[in-house]
Amino acid sequence: MNQVTSVSQLSDVKPTDWAFQALQSLVERYGCIAGYPDGTYRGNRALTRYEFAAGLNACLDQVTKLIGSSTANFVTKEDLAVLQRLQEEFAAELASLRGRVDALEARTSELEANQFSTTTKLNAETIFAVGDTFGDGAVGEDKTNTNFGYRVRLNFDTSFTGTDRLRTRLQARNSARYDRTTGTPMTRTNFDGDSGSQIILDKLSYQFTTGSTTVEIGAKGLTSDDVAPLINPYFDSAAQGAVSRFGAFNPAIYNTPGETGIAINHLLTDKLNLTLSYLANTAADSTEGNGLFNGSYGAIAQLTYSPSSELDLALSYVRSYSRRDDVDLSLGTGSNNANQPFNQSATTGNHFGLQASWRASPRFALSGWAGYVDAQQLSGGDAQADIWNGGVTFAFPDLFGEGNVGGIIVGIPPKVTRNDIKENKDNATSLHVEALYRIQVSDFISVTPGVYVITNTDHNKDNGTTWVGVLRTSFNF
């Protein structure tokens, strides 16, 4: 608070205010009224005893100076008597205030000396997982050994204006990919992958908001499941949601190529959001068949409608291009044919998706999706293929305890229902059934046992059933 020498310095004090004369007298006679740094007095706000003690102390100091100066005749005996009584009345508050200020100054100095950054916050996520598969799968026998893996992410979020965010993410991961032992991408978990236990730059993006529009520019790691609302609120997280990759969200839309580019979310109304994005796979590579526009990419358009806090609907479209020898239409969530309907020939896809989520009550939520891909071969022929998938999720929040979530996920992973290349058409239908229970141990730790079963593995009538069991522990701080 700053000392003032005239009432006119206080912008919110007017001559018509009932206390104007009293304030004017205190300022001009004793010079012991202080205002806030923004030039206001805030006279209509309730006053704490501590604030009154601080103001009184300022007046006492000023009166002491007046007594010892030539202007001491301005102070009467009655004034001194009143001030003495006030000083005695608030002696305890003044002593407490001095102690609190001293302690606050000490803590502030310690924070300033040890703070990580004035603009950057660190948050982290760690996953430990034990898992195994059972059944013949697509390879005729169970080749998976019980395994223990991990994924660690460190996010450095920097803000320069208060409404923007520069995210730098470091990641180390070594978690088994079951498609390598079961012969089908359908068995992949939501957090698998390996980087040789090395720490890598996993994401680098800058997000800012202007009006009703949020823009995010990604140099690395800005993937399709980052850019648009996913409409599967209890299961879309790798650390807290589904244990399978398929159970997280619609793979026809959110498992599409690209990690470098731009994403725009614009609120058309308070209930309707428009998402537009363009993401490329090899934007930094200047060689032939790569770059920002010549390599594999995915361009997304989505309308998300939320008529109430309980209901969300989304209609999505993706235009994808996968260059030769870089084809993976569903990023490892369906059959081998669905990911590469024309083997490794260059492929384009028109992806259509419908997603919905309904929170029927505080203890039950229902979500689901349907996805369709119209795939076209671009090299080595002109074949076409139809790829379908769908899923329904049942969530039970606070099941047997606050913060816990029980879940059941049932669906059909991406399947080739028609293909001009006959041998790449799936001849059966796999059913994905998943059950999980997330136990919220604390605000920072959760443990999730989960199991999912896949019938007619890889949409092949000659294959048996595959079981996948996972015990995931997540730490967030």
C-alpha positions as CSV (number, residue, x, y, z in Angstrom):
1,M,0.0,0.0,0.0
2,N,1.3,3.5,-0.9
3,Q,1.1,6.6,1.2
4,V,-1.0,9.4,-0.3
5,T,-0.8,13.1,0.3
6,S,-4.2,14.2,-1.1
7,V,-7.6,12.6,-1.3
8,S,-7.7,13.3,-5.0
9,Q,-5.1,10.6,-5.5
10,L,-7.7,8.0,-4.5
11,S,-9.7,7.4,-7.7
12,D,-12.6,5.7,-6.0
13,V,-13.2,8.4,-3.3
14,K,-15.7,11.1,-4.3
15,P,-16.7,14.3,-2.5
16,T,-20.2,12.9,-2.2
17,D,-19.0,9.9,-0.2
18,W,-20.2,10.1,3.4
19,A,-16.6,9.5,4.8
20,F,-15.0,12.0,2.5
21,Q,-14.4,14.6,5.2
22,A,-12.9,12.1,7.6
23,L,-10.5,10.8,4.9
24,Q,-9.6,14.4,3.9
25,S,-8.8,15.3,7.5
26,L,-6.7,12.2,8.1
27,V,-4.7,12.8,4.9
28,E,-4.2,16.6,5.1
29,R,-3.9,16.8,8.9
30,Y,-1.9,13.7,9.7
31,G,-0.8,12.3,6.3
32,C,-1.4,8.7,7.4
33,I,-3.9,7.3,4.8
34,A,-2.5,4.7,2.4
35,G,-4.0,3.5,-0.9
36,Y,-3.6,0.4,-3.0
37,P,-1.0,0.3,-5.8
38,D,-3.8,0.8,-8.4
39,G,-4.7,4.2,-6.9
40,T,-7.9,3.0,-5.1
41,Y,-8.9,3.1,-1.4
42,R,-11.7,0.4,-1.6
43,G,-13.7,2.0,1.1
44,N,-16.8,-0.2,0.6
45,R,-15.0,-3.4,1.4
46,A,-15.0,-5.1,4.8
47,L,-11.9,-4.3,6.9
48,T,-10.0,-7.0,8.8
49,R,-8.5,-6.4,12.2
50,Y,-5.1,-6.9,10.6
51,E,-5.7,-4.3,8.0
52,F,-6.9,-1.8,10.6
53,A,-3.8,-2.5,12.7
54,A,-1.6,-1.8,9.7
55,G,-3.4,1.5,9.1
56,L,-3.3,2.4,12.7
57,N,0.4,1.7,12.9
58,A,1.0,4.0,9.9
59,C,-0.9,6.8,11.7
60,L,1.0,6.2,14.9
61,D,4.3,6.5,13.1
62,Q,3.2,9.8,11.5
63,V,1.9,11.2,14.8
64,T,5.2,10.4,16.4
65,K,7.0,12.4,13.7
66,L,4.6,15.3,14.2
67,I,5.1,15.4,17.9
68,G,8.8,15.8,17.4
69,S,8.5,18.5,14.8
70,S,7.4,22.1,14.6
71,T,4.0,20.9,13.6
72,A,3.3,19.2,16.9
73,N,0.8,21.8,17.9
74,F,-1.7,20.1,15.5
75,V,-2.0,17.2,17.8
76,T,-4.3,17.7,20.8
77,K,-4.3,15.9,24.1
78,E,-7.6,14.3,23.2
79,D,-6.1,13.0,20.0
80,L,-3.2,11.5,21.9
81,A,-5.5,9.9,24.4
82,V,-7.6,8.2,21.6
83,L,-4.5,7.0,19.8
84,Q,-3.0,5.6,23.0
85,R,-6.2,3.6,23.7
86,L,-6.2,2.3,20.1
87,Q,-2.6,1.3,20.3
88,E,-3.2,-0.7,23.5
89,E,-6.4,-2.3,22.0
90,F,-4.5,-3.5,18.9
91,A,-1.1,-4.3,20.4
92,A,-1.6,-8.0,19.9
93,E,-2.7,-7.6,16.3
94,L,0.2,-5.4,15.5
95,A,2.7,-7.9,17.0
96,S,1.0,-10.8,15.1
97,L,1.0,-8.8,11.9
98,R,4.7,-8.1,12.2
99,G,5.4,-11.8,12.8
100,R,3.3,-12.8,9.8
101,V,5.0,-10.3,7.5
102,D,8.4,-11.5,8.6
103,A,7.5,-15.2,8.0
104,L,6.0,-14.3,4.6
105,E,9.1,-12.5,3.6
106,A,11.3,-15.4,4.6
107,R,9.1,-17.9,2.6
108,T,9.0,-15.6,-0.4
109,S,12.8,-15.4,-0.4
110,E,13.1,-19.1,-0.2
111,L,10.7,-19.7,-3.1
112,E,12.5,-17.1,-5.2
113,A,15.8,-18.8,-4.5
114,N,14.6,-22.3,-5.3
115,Q,11.8,-21.9,-7.9
116,F,12.2,-24.0,-11.1
117,S,11.0,-21.2,-13.4
118,T,8.8,-18.1,-13.3
119,T,7.1,-19.1,-16.6
120,T,7.4,-23.0,-16.7
121,K,5.5,-25.7,-14.8
122,L,6.5,-29.3,-14.7
123,N,4.0,-32.2,-14.6
124,A,4.7,-35.8,-15.0
125,E,3.0,-39.2,-15.7
126,T,4.5,-42.6,-15.1
127,I,3.0,-46.0,-16.0
128,F,4.1,-49.3,-14.7
129,A,2.5,-52.4,-16.3
130,V,2.6,-56.1,-16.0
131,G,0.9,-58.1,-18.7
132,D,0.6,-61.3,-20.7
133,T,-1.5,-62.9,-23.5
134,F,-3.1,-66.3,-23.6
135,G,-4.6,-68.3,-26.5
136,D,-3.5,-69.3,-29.9
137,G,-4.0,-65.9,-31.5
138,A,-3.1,-65.5,-35.1
139,V,0.1,-67.4,-34.9
140,G,-1.1,-70.8,-33.8
141,E,0.4,-70.7,-30.3
142,D,1.0,-68.4,-27.4
143,K,4.4,-66.8,-27.8
144,T,4.1,-64.1,-25.2
145,N,6.0,-64.3,-22.0
146,T,4.9,-62.4,-18.9
147,N,6.4,-59.0,-19.1
148,F,6.9,-55.8,-17.1
149,G,7.2,-52.4,-18.9
150,Y,6.9,-48.7,-18.3
151,R,6.3,-45.3,-19.9
152,V,7.5,-42.0,-18.4
153,R,6.5,-38.6,-19.6
154,L,7.7,-35.2,-18.3
155,N,5.8,-32.2,-19.6
156,F,7.3,-28.7,-19.4
157,D,4.5,-26.2,-19.9
158,T,5.6,-22.7,-20.4
159,S,3.3,-19.7,-20.6
160,F,4.4,-16.2,-21.8
161,T,1.0,-14.4,-21.7
162,G,-1.1,-16.4,-19.3
163,T,-3.3,-17.7,-22.1
164,D,-0.8,-19.6,-24.2
165,R,1.2,-22.8,-23.6
166,L,4.5,-24.1,-25.0
167,R,4.7,-27.8,-24.3
168,T,7.9,-29.7,-24.3
169,R,7.5,-33.4,-23.5
170,L,10.3,-35.8,-22.8
171,Q,9.5,-39.5,-22.8
172,A,11.1,-42.8,-22.1
173,R,9.2,-46.0,-22.8
174,N,9.8,-49.7,-22.9
175,S,6.5,-51.6,-22.9
176,A,5.8,-54.8,-24.9
177,R,3.9,-54.7,-28.2
178,Y,1.8,-57.8,-28.3
179,D,1.2,-57.6,-32.0
180,R,4.8,-58.9,-32.4
181,T,4.0,-62.1,-30.5
182,T,0.3,-62.6,-31.3
183,G,0.4,-61.7,-35.0
184,T,-2.4,-59.1,-34.8
185,P,-2.6,-55.4,-34.0
186,M,-5.8,-56.0,-32.1
187,T,-3.9,-57.0,-29.0
188,R,-2.0,-53.8,-28.6
189,T,-2.3,-51.9,-25.3
190,N,-3.0,-48.2,-25.0
191,F,0.5,-47.3,-23.8
192,D,2.8,-49.8,-25.6
193,G,5.9,-49.0,-27.6
194,D,9.7,-49.0,-27.2
195,S,12.4,-46.4,-27.5
196,G,15.3,-48.5,-26.3
197,S,14.9,-47.0,-22.8
198,Q,16.3,-43.7,-24.3
199,I,14.9,-40.3,-23.3
200,I,13.5,-38.7,-26.4
201,L,11.7,-35.5,-27.3
202,D,8.2,-36.8,-27.7
203,K,6.2,-33.6,-28.2
204,L,6.9,-30.0,-29.0
205,S,3.9,-27.7,-29.6
206,Y,2.7,-24.1,-29.0
207,Q,-1.0,-23.4,-28.2
208,F,-2.6,-19.9,-27.9
209,T,-6.1,-18.6,-27.7
210,T,-7.6,-15.6,-29.5
211,G,-11.2,-14.8,-28.9
212,S,-13.2,-18.0,-29.3
213,T,-10.4,-19.8,-31.2
214,T,-7.7,-22.0,-29.9
215,V,-4.7,-22.7,-32.2
216,E,-2.0,-25.3,-31.6
217,I,1.1,-25.6,-33.8
218,G,3.0,-28.8,-33.4
219,A,6.6,-29.4,-34.5
220,K,6.5,-32.9,-33.2
221,G,4.1,-35.2,-31.4
222,L,0.8,-33.4,-32.2
223,T,-1.2,-36.4,-33.1
224,S,-4.8,-36.8,-34.2
225,D,-6.1,-37.8,-30.8
226,D,-4.7,-34.5,-29.4
227,V,-6.6,-32.1,-31.7
228,A,-10.3,-32.8,-31.3
229,P,-12.7,-33.8,-28.4
230,L,-12.6,-37.6,-28.2
231,I,-16.1,-38.1,-26.7
232,N,-15.1,-41.1,-24.6
233,P,-14.4,-39.3,-21.3
234,Y,-13.6,-42.2,-19.0
235,F,-11.5,-44.3,-21.3
236,D,-9.5,-42.1,-23.6
237,S,-6.4,-41.7,-21.4
238,A,-3.5,-44.2,-21.6
239,A,-2.8,-43.8,-17.9
240,Q,-6.4,-43.7,-16.5
241,G,-8.6,-45.1,-19.3
242,A,-8.9,-48.3,-21.4
243,V,-6.0,-50.7,-21.2
244,S,-6.4,-51.7,-24.9
245,R,-5.6,-49.3,-27.8
246,F,-8.9,-50.1,-29.5
247,G,-11.0,-49.2,-26.4
248,A,-9.7,-45.6,-26.1
249,F,-11.5,-44.0,-29.0
250,N,-12.7,-44.3,-32.6
251,P,-9.7,-45.6,-34.5
252,A,-11.1,-44.5,-37.9
253,I,-10.7,-40.9,-36.8
254,Y,-8.2,-40.5,-34.1
255,N,-5.7,-43.2,-35.1
256,T,-4.7,-41.6,-38.4
257,P,-1.3,-40.4,-39.8
258,G,0.5,-37.2,-38.8
259,E,2.3,-35.5,-35.9
260,T,3.5,-32.2,-37.3
261,G,1.2,-29.3,-38.4
262,I,-1.6,-27.2,-37.1
263,A,-4.9,-27.7,-35.2
264,I,-7.7,-25.1,-34.8
265,N,-10.7,-25.3,-32.4
266,H,-13.3,-22.6,-32.8
267,L,-16.4,-22.2,-30.7
268,L,-19.2,-21.4,-33.1
269,T,-21.6,-21.2,-30.2
270,D,-21.4,-22.1,-26.5
271,K,-22.6,-25.6,-27.5
272,L,-21.0,-26.1,-30.9
273,N,-17.2,-26.5,-31.6
274,L,-15.5,-26.8,-35.0
275,T,-12.1,-28.6,-35.2
276,L,-9.8,-28.4,-38.2
277,S,-6.3,-29.8,-38.4
278,Y,-3.6,-30.8,-40.8
279,L,-0.9,-33.2,-39.6
280,A,2.0,-34.6,-41.6
281,N,4.3,-37.6,-40.8
282,T,7.6,-36.5,-42.2
283,A,7.4,-32.7,-42.4
284,A,11.1,-32.2,-41.5
285,D,12.3,-34.5,-44.3
286,S,13.0,-32.6,-47.5
287,T,13.6,-35.7,-49.7
288,E,11.3,-36.9,-52.4
289,G,8.0,-38.3,-51.2
290,N,8.3,-36.6,-47.8
291,G,8.0,-33.0,-46.5
292,L,5.0,-31.1,-45.2
293,F,2.7,-31.8,-48.1
294,N,4.2,-34.7,-50.1
295,G,4.5,-37.3,-47.3
296,S,1.8,-39.2,-45.3
297,Y,-0.7,-36.9,-43.7
298,G,-4.2,-36.7,-42.0
299,A,-6.5,-33.8,-42.3
300,I,-9.4,-33.7,-39.8
301,A,-12.7,-31.8,-39.7
302,Q,-15.0,-32.4,-36.7
303,L,-18.2,-30.8,-35.3
304,T,-18.8,-31.4,-31.6
305,Y,-22.2,-30.6,-30.2
306,S,-22.8,-30.5,-26.5
307,P,-26.5,-29.6,-25.9
308,S,-26.1,-30.2,-22.1
309,S,-23.4,-31.1,-19.6
310,E,-24.6,-34.7,-19.8
311,L,-24.6,-35.2,-23.6
312,D,-21.8,-34.8,-26.3
313,L,-22.1,-35.7,-30.0
314,A,-19.4,-35.5,-32.7
315,L,-19.4,-35.9,-36.4
316,S,-16.0,-36.3,-38.0
317,Y,-14.2,-36.6,-41.3
318,V,-10.6,-37.3,-42.1
319,R,-8.8,-37.3,-45.4
320,S,-5.6,-39.4,-45.1
321,Y,-2.7,-40.2,-47.4
322,S,-0.2,-42.9,-46.7
323,R,2.8,-43.0,-49.0
324,R,4.2,-46.3,-50.2
325,D,5.9,-48.4,-47.5
326,D,4.4,-46.1,-44.8
327,V,0.8,-47.5,-44.7
328,D,-1.0,-48.0,-41.4
329,L,-4.6,-46.7,-41.8
330,S,-5.7,-47.4,-38.2
331,L,-2.3,-47.2,-36.4
332,G,-2.5,-50.7,-35.0
333,T,-6.0,-51.2,-33.8
334,G,-7.7,-53.6,-36.3
335,S,-6.8,-56.5,-38.4
336,N,-3.6,-56.6,-40.5
337,N,-5.8,-56.2,-43.6
338,A,-7.5,-53.1,-42.1
339,N,-4.2,-51.4,-41.5
340,Q,-2.8,-52.3,-44.9
341,P,-5.7,-53.2,-47.3
342,F,-3.4,-53.0,-50.3
343,N,-0.3,-54.1,-48.6
344,Q,2.3,-51.3,-48.8
345,S,0.9,-49.6,-51.9
346,A,0.3,-45.9,-51.5
347,T,-3.2,-45.4,-50.2
348,T,-5.7,-42.6,-49.6
349,G,-8.6,-42.8,-47.2
350,N,-11.9,-41.0,-46.6
351,H,-12.7,-41.6,-42.9
352,F,-16.1,-40.9,-41.4
353,G,-16.9,-41.1,-37.8
354,L,-19.8,-40.6,-35.4
355,Q,-19.2,-40.4,-31.6
356,A,-21.6,-39.9,-28.7
357,S,-21.4,-39.8,-24.9
358,W,-24.2,-39.7,-22.4
359,R,-23.7,-39.3,-18.7
360,A,-27.0,-40.8,-17.6
361,S,-26.3,-40.3,-13.9
362,P,-23.4,-39.5,-11.5
363,R,-22.8,-43.3,-11.4
364,F,-23.3,-44.4,-15.0
365,A,-22.1,-43.1,-18.4
366,L,-22.7,-44.6,-21.9
367,S,-20.4,-43.8,-24.9
368,G,-20.0,-45.2,-28.3
369,W,-18.8,-44.7,-31.8
370,A,-19.0,-46.0,-35.4
371,G,-16.3,-45.5,-38.0
372,Y,-16.0,-46.2,-41.8
373,V,-13.0,-45.8,-44.1
374,D,-13.3,-45.7,-47.9
375,A,-9.7,-46.7,-48.9
376,Q,-8.3,-46.3,-52.4
377,Q,-5.1,-47.8,-53.8
378,L,-2.8,-45.3,-55.6
379,S,0.1,-47.4,-56.7
380,G,0.3,-50.9,-58.2
381,G,-3.4,-50.9,-59.0
382,D,-6.6,-49.0,-58.4
383,A,-8.4,-51.3,-55.9
384,Q,-10.9,-50.1,-53.4
385,A,-11.8,-51.3,-49.9
386,D,-14.4,-50.7,-47.2
387,I,-13.2,-50.8,-43.5
388,W,-15.7,-50.6,-40.6
389,N,-15.4,-50.5,-36.8
390,G,-17.7,-49.7,-33.9
391,G,-17.7,-49.8,-30.1
392,V,-19.8,-49.2,-27.0
393,T,-18.4,-48.3,-23.5
394,F,-20.1,-48.5,-20.2
395,A,-18.6,-46.5,-17.3
396,F,-19.4,-46.8,-13.6
397,P,-17.8,-43.8,-11.8
398,D,-17.2,-44.0,-8.0
399,L,-17.8,-47.8,-8.1
400,F,-17.1,-49.1,-4.6
401,G,-15.3,-45.9,-3.7
402,E,-14.9,-42.3,-4.6
403,G,-12.7,-41.7,-7.6
404,N,-12.8,-45.4,-8.8
405,V,-14.2,-46.3,-12.2
406,G,-15.4,-49.6,-13.5
407,G,-15.7,-50.2,-17.2
408,I,-16.9,-52.5,-19.9
409,I,-16.0,-52.0,-23.5
410,V,-17.5,-54.1,-26.4
411,G,-16.8,-53.6,-30.0
412,I,-15.7,-54.7,-33.4
413,P,-12.1,-53.5,-34.3
414,P,-11.5,-52.2,-37.8
415,K,-12.5,-54.9,-40.3
416,V,-12.2,-55.0,-44.2
417,T,-15.7,-55.9,-45.3
418,R,-15.0,-55.4,-49.0
419,N,-11.8,-55.4,-51.0
420,D,-11.1,-55.6,-54.7
421,I,-8.0,-57.6,-53.7
422,K,-9.9,-60.6,-52.6
423,E,-7.2,-62.2,-50.4
424,N,-7.0,-59.0,-48.3
425,K,-10.7,-59.2,-47.3
426,D,-11.4,-60.4,-43.7
427,N,-13.4,-63.6,-43.7
428,A,-14.8,-63.5,-40.1
429,T,-15.7,-61.0,-37.4
430,S,-13.7,-60.5,-34.2
431,L,-15.5,-59.3,-31.1
432,H,-13.5,-57.2,-28.6
433,V,-14.7,-57.5,-25.0
434,E,-12.8,-55.6,-22.3
435,A,-13.4,-55.2,-18.5
436,L,-11.4,-53.0,-16.2
437,Y,-11.5,-51.4,-12.8
438,R,-9.5,-48.3,-11.9
439,I,-8.8,-48.0,-8.2
440,Q,-7.9,-44.4,-7.2
441,V,-5.4,-45.0,-4.4
442,S,-4.8,-41.3,-3.9
443,D,-5.0,-38.1,-5.9
444,F,-1.7,-39.1,-7.6
445,I,-1.8,-42.9,-7.8
446,S,-4.2,-45.3,-9.5
447,V,-4.1,-49.1,-10.0
448,T,-6.0,-50.7,-12.9
449,P,-6.4,-54.4,-13.4
450,G,-7.9,-55.1,-16.9
451,V,-8.5,-57.9,-19.3
452,Y,-9.8,-58.1,-22.9
453,V,-10.6,-61.0,-25.1
454,I,-10.6,-61.1,-28.9
455,T,-12.6,-63.8,-30.7
456,N,-11.7,-65.0,-34.2
457,T,-8.4,-63.2,-33.8
458,D,-7.5,-60.8,-36.6
459,H,-11.0,-61.3,-38.2
460,N,-10.0,-64.7,-39.4
461,K,-12.2,-67.8,-39.0
462,D,-9.1,-70.0,-38.8
463,N,-7.8,-68.3,-35.7
464,G,-8.8,-68.9,-32.1
465,T,-9.5,-66.6,-29.2
466,T,-6.8,-64.4,-27.7
467,W,-6.9,-63.1,-24.1
468,V,-4.8,-60.2,-22.8
469,G,-4.4,-59.4,-19.1
470,V,-2.8,-56.2,-17.8
471,L,-2.1,-54.7,-14.4
472,R,-1.4,-51.0,-14.8
473,T,-0.2,-48.6,-12.1
474,S,-0.2,-44.9,-12.9
475,F,1.5,-42.0,-11.1
476,N,0.6,-38.4,-11.9
477,F,2.2,-35.3,-10.3
